Amino acid sequence: MKRKICVVTGTRAEYGLLYWLMKEIVADNALELQLIVTGMHLSPEFGLTYKEIEKEFTITKKIEMLLSSDTSIGISKSMGLAQISFSEAYEELRPDIVVVLGDRYEIFSAAIAAMIACIPIAHLHGGEITVGAFDESIRHSITKMANLHFTATEEYRHRVIQLGEHPNRVYNVGGIGIENIKRLKLLTKDAFEKSISFKLNKKNIIVTFHPVTLENSAAKGQFQELLNALNELQDTNIIFTKANSDTDGRIINQMIDEYVLANKNKSIAFTSLGQLRYLSALQYVDAVVGNSSSGLLEAPSLKIGTINIGDRQTGRLKASSVIDCKSDSKSILNAFEELYSAVFQQKLKTVSNPYGDGNASLKVKDILKSVILNEIVKKQFYDLEIIC
């Protein structure tokens, strides 16, 4: 009998990270992929990205959960609705393992429903720190519910063990997103420009800015500071990718639309570029600007800079290609000055990505296939030796 591996995805970015793992599962005759799609994938506001997934995979279940609100109350209600629906889906599908990635609130709902149903959980990208977002607490909570852990670095592996997880169940496989860079055939410059109906300039940047969820009502002010800085740039075209469904995400997206409407000659915005166009864009831009994890996880592998604004990613390992700055326009403009300096441009040529070599999916698939599941859901807290 095939082992049933149930993969859950709720966002465009997460799907891109899971893509090759799902391909490996489908290609293995001993495994059966069950794919649950939820969250932003099913929302017209966020591009109905489930349609892109259907071009590659058979979706087993669609779980509607997003309410028409990005307030804290709306998100909490969405999480409750999601947990009810996931519990029903697991009862029907009877997966052997549920695979989740990261720290999103919809993934928390998927994990807690699986835990209560006594279904083993495999968690990817645990052990990381993001001081500026409530994702931090969600990520560590999922770690405590999970039974198998696949981390992106050895440091993160040690942190998962520090949370009380047994070392025998914590695997450092590297960052899973790097694989897309190695395995996708990225677009040429001409093909990329045609695909987005937009011509690149002498200088180009891609901007993704998400709300800093632990700072109440800060999104509008912080993003305005970024826009003020962008107005000072010369000969620079800007590709915006819109914010996700976190609290106040709609405010940022509205500001993007207004900016692009007033600056059509130099800017364009997308709800979702998709992995192929996004990674192709990274070949031809000078930097990833904002606070997206892709600036830390993927951009270094393409030898481009990252301007990492504010606290959202504070605590994560960063390559030497990452420039940290505060969220005021002066600090952002100073970061751009550093980005285009001769010293920094020379540094980019030899930058090393701390998140591995891009072979994570096969490693994860082999462990999911071979791990013994008998009584794996019974966990004991692993105490580190206390040194007095």
Secondary structure by P-SEA (a helix, b strand, c coil): cbbbbbbbbccaaaaaaaaaaaaaaaacccbbbbbbbbccccccccccaaaaaaacccccbbbbcccccccaaaaaaaaaaaaaaaaaaaaaacccbbbbccccaaaaaaaaaaaaaccbbbbccccccccccaaaaaaaaaaaaccbbbbccaaaaaaaaaacccccccccccccccccccccccccaaaaaaaaccccccbbbbbbbbbccccccaaaaaaaaaaaaaaacccbbbbbbbbccccaaaaaaaaaaaaaaaccccccccccccaaaaaaaaaccccccccccccccccccccbbbbccccccccccccccbbbbcccaaaaaaaaaaaacaaaaaaaacccccccccccaaaaaaaaaccccccccccccccccccc
